[in-house]
Amino acid sequence: MSMLTPPGMGGKYRITGSKYPRMRRTRGRRRIVLAVIASVAAVGLIGWGTLQLIDVFTGGGDKATAASSRGDCAAGPGPSAKPPAPKALPKPGQIKVNVFNATPRGGLAKDVAAELKKRGFAIGKVDNAPKTYDKKVKGTGILLGAKSATDTALPVLGTQLAGTENRTDARKGGEVDLILGAKFKDLAKKKDADSALAVLAKPKPTPSPSNDQKDC
């Protein structure tokens, strides 16, 4: 009897030889474990995909849209403040205009000054342009005044003729100069000048918020 044979066992159960028999695990168990893991992963992926589809078709998009809308509202302008009151414009009678002729046409400054006077402007000096401007104004004309006249007297006088250039200098008084240039032909028609003056006195109102902004 071999030393490998358990006591009490003999005959056909007798183990002979000097080596142990190899004990191998069956490969089927490993395959079962791998199959179970793969099934769990597949079920998880299917479940995640199903949740995504449900989210898209049952309100997820609406939530995103609502969030986006809230973001737009937050980024949009707040309650519209009242626009600042427009600066009071002087009336033509409060503006003293010096008319200078920088062209070779004789009597031009006198004629223009007479027409401006009919339209209510106060007239100061009427003469040929100083050397700085004489025969050097290529356009319609130049409106010249103090810096304070930039948004008061100059635009009011500018309604009487188109195409002029506004300039300022270091003067302290409220008088403004109208220097007639080479392209000057005539003052604007009184009807058109009055319309332009009315528009200047009443600036366009600030546009109201759109319906989408109101819904915010």
C-alpha positions as CSV (number, residue, x, y, z in Angstrom):
1,M,0.0,0.0,0.0
2,S,1.3,3.4,-0.8
3,M,1.8,6.1,1.8
4,L,-0.7,8.3,-0.1
5,T,-3.5,5.9,0.5
6,P,-5.7,7.0,3.4
7,P,-6.0,4.6,6.2
8,G,-8.8,2.1,5.7
9,M,-8.9,2.5,2.0
10,G,-7.5,-0.1,-0.3
11,G,-8.3,-2.1,-3.2
12,K,-9.7,0.0,-6.0
13,Y,-9.4,3.2,-3.9
14,R,-5.7,2.6,-3.3
15,I,-3.6,5.4,-4.6
16,T,-0.4,4.4,-6.1
17,G,2.6,6.3,-7.1
18,S,4.6,9.2,-5.5
19,K,2.7,12.3,-6.9
20,Y,-0.5,14.0,-5.8
21,P,-3.2,14.4,-8.4
22,R,-3.6,17.9,-9.7
23,M,-6.7,19.7,-8.4
24,R,-7.9,22.3,-11.0
25,R,-10.8,24.7,-10.7
26,T,-13.3,24.5,-13.5
27,R,-13.2,27.3,-15.9
28,G,-17.0,27.5,-16.0
29,R,-17.2,29.3,-12.6
30,R,-14.9,32.1,-13.9
31,R,-17.0,32.5,-16.9
32,I,-20.1,32.8,-14.8
33,V,-18.6,35.5,-12.7
34,L,-17.5,37.5,-15.7
35,A,-20.9,37.1,-17.3
36,V,-22.6,38.4,-14.1
37,I,-20.4,41.5,-14.1
38,A,-21.0,42.2,-17.7
39,S,-24.8,41.9,-17.2
40,V,-24.8,44.3,-14.3
41,A,-22.8,46.9,-16.3
42,A,-25.1,46.5,-19.3
43,V,-28.2,47.0,-17.1
44,G,-26.7,50.1,-15.6
45,L,-26.0,51.6,-19.0
46,I,-29.5,50.8,-20.2
47,G,-31.0,52.4,-17.1
48,W,-28.9,55.6,-17.5
49,G,-29.9,55.9,-21.2
50,T,-33.5,55.4,-20.3
51,L,-33.4,58.2,-17.7
52,Q,-31.8,60.5,-20.2
53,L,-34.6,59.9,-22.7
54,I,-37.2,60.4,-20.1
55,D,-35.6,63.6,-19.0
56,V,-35.6,64.9,-22.6
57,F,-39.2,64.0,-23.4
58,T,-40.8,64.8,-20.1
59,G,-39.5,68.1,-19.0
60,G,-35.7,68.2,-18.7
61,G,-35.6,70.5,-21.7
62,D,-38.2,72.8,-20.2
63,K,-36.1,73.1,-17.0
64,A,-33.1,74.0,-19.0
65,T,-35.0,76.5,-21.0
66,A,-36.5,78.0,-17.8
67,A,-33.0,78.2,-16.3
68,S,-31.7,79.9,-19.4
69,S,-34.5,82.3,-19.3
70,R,-33.9,83.1,-15.7
71,G,-30.2,83.7,-16.6
72,D,-31.2,86.0,-19.4
73,C,-33.5,88.0,-17.1
74,A,-30.8,88.2,-14.5
75,A,-28.3,89.5,-17.1
76,G,-30.8,91.8,-18.7
77,P,-31.3,95.5,-17.7
78,G,-33.1,96.2,-14.5
79,P,-36.1,98.4,-14.1
80,S,-35.8,101.2,-16.6
81,A,-34.9,104.5,-14.9
82,K,-36.5,107.7,-16.0
83,P,-34.4,109.3,-18.8
84,P,-32.7,112.5,-17.7
85,A,-34.5,115.7,-18.5
86,P,-33.3,117.2,-21.7
87,K,-31.2,120.4,-21.3
88,A,-33.3,123.5,-21.9
89,L,-32.5,125.0,-25.3
90,P,-32.3,128.7,-25.7
91,K,-34.9,130.4,-27.9
92,P,-33.6,132.1,-31.1
93,G,-34.1,135.5,-29.5
94,Q,-31.7,134.5,-26.7
95,I,-28.9,133.8,-29.2
96,K,-26.7,136.6,-30.5
97,V,-25.3,135.7,-33.9
98,N,-22.3,137.3,-35.6
99,V,-22.4,136.7,-39.4
100,F,-19.2,136.7,-41.3
101,N,-18.7,136.2,-45.0
102,A,-15.7,134.0,-46.0
103,T,-16.6,133.9,-49.7
104,P,-16.0,136.3,-52.6
105,R,-19.8,137.0,-52.9
106,G,-20.4,140.6,-51.9
107,G,-23.3,141.4,-49.5
108,L,-23.8,137.8,-48.5
109,A,-23.4,138.3,-44.8
110,K,-25.8,141.2,-44.8
111,D,-28.5,139.2,-46.6
112,V,-28.1,136.2,-44.3
113,A,-28.2,138.4,-41.1
114,A,-31.4,140.0,-42.3
115,E,-33.1,136.7,-42.8
116,L,-31.9,135.4,-39.4
117,K,-33.3,138.5,-37.8
118,K,-36.7,137.8,-39.4
119,R,-36.6,134.3,-37.8
120,G,-36.1,135.7,-34.4
121,F,-32.3,135.6,-33.8
122,A,-30.5,138.5,-32.3
123,I,-27.8,139.9,-34.7
124,G,-24.4,141.1,-33.6
125,K,-21.5,141.9,-36.0
126,V,-22.0,141.6,-39.8
127,D,-18.8,141.7,-41.7
128,N,-16.2,139.9,-43.8
129,A,-14.6,136.9,-42.2
130,P,-11.2,137.5,-40.4
131,K,-8.0,136.4,-42.2
132,T,-8.0,133.1,-40.3
133,Y,-11.1,132.0,-42.2
134,D,-11.4,134.4,-45.2
135,K,-11.6,132.3,-48.4
136,K,-10.5,129.3,-46.4
137,V,-13.9,127.7,-45.6
138,K,-14.6,125.1,-48.2
139,G,-17.9,123.8,-46.9
140,T,-21.2,125.4,-46.2
141,G,-20.0,127.2,-43.1
142,I,-18.7,127.1,-39.6
143,L,-20.6,127.7,-36.4
144,L,-18.2,128.9,-33.7
145,G,-18.9,129.5,-30.0
146,A,-17.9,128.7,-26.5
147,K,-17.7,125.2,-25.2
148,S,-20.9,125.8,-23.2
149,A,-22.7,126.4,-26.5
150,T,-21.9,123.0,-27.9
151,D,-25.3,121.5,-27.0
152,T,-27.3,124.8,-26.7
153,A,-26.9,127.7,-29.0
154,L,-24.9,126.0,-31.8
155,P,-27.4,123.2,-32.5
156,V,-30.3,125.7,-32.4
157,L,-28.5,127.9,-35.0
158,G,-27.6,124.8,-36.9
159,T,-31.3,124.1,-37.7
160,Q,-31.2,127.1,-40.0
161,L,-28.7,125.7,-42.5
162,A,-27.5,122.2,-43.2
163,G,-23.9,121.0,-43.6
164,T,-22.2,123.3,-41.2
165,E,-19.3,122.4,-38.9
166,N,-19.4,123.1,-35.2
167,R,-16.3,124.4,-33.5
168,T,-15.5,125.9,-30.1
169,D,-13.0,128.4,-28.8
170,A,-11.9,130.0,-25.6
171,R,-14.5,132.8,-25.6
172,K,-16.4,133.5,-22.5
173,G,-19.5,135.2,-23.8
174,G,-22.6,133.6,-25.2
175,E,-22.3,135.1,-28.7
176,V,-21.9,132.6,-31.6
177,D,-20.3,133.2,-35.0
178,L,-21.8,132.0,-38.4
179,I,-18.9,132.0,-40.9
180,L,-20.3,131.4,-44.4
181,G,-18.3,129.1,-46.6
182,A,-17.8,128.5,-50.3
183,K,-20.6,125.9,-50.6
184,F,-23.2,128.1,-48.9
185,K,-26.2,128.7,-51.1
186,D,-29.0,129.8,-48.9
187,L,-30.6,129.2,-45.4
188,A,-32.9,126.3,-45.0
189,K,-36.6,127.1,-45.7
190,K,-38.2,128.5,-42.6
191,K,-40.7,125.6,-42.5
192,D,-38.0,123.0,-42.5
193,A,-35.9,125.0,-40.0
194,D,-38.9,125.2,-37.6
195,S,-39.5,121.4,-37.9
196,A,-35.8,120.7,-37.2
197,L,-36.0,123.0,-34.2
198,A,-39.1,121.2,-32.9
199,V,-37.4,117.8,-33.2
200,L,-34.3,119.2,-31.4
201,A,-36.4,120.4,-28.5
202,K,-38.2,117.1,-28.1
203,P,-35.7,114.2,-28.2
204,K,-36.9,110.7,-28.9
205,P,-38.1,108.8,-25.8
206,T,-36.2,105.8,-24.5
207,P,-37.6,102.6,-26.0
208,S,-39.7,100.6,-23.5
209,P,-38.6,97.0,-22.7
210,S,-39.8,94.2,-24.9
211,N,-42.5,91.7,-23.9
212,D,-39.9,89.1,-23.2
213,Q,-38.2,91.4,-20.7
214,K,-41.5,92.2,-19.1
215,D,-42.2,88.5,-18.5
216,C,-39.0,88.2,-16.6
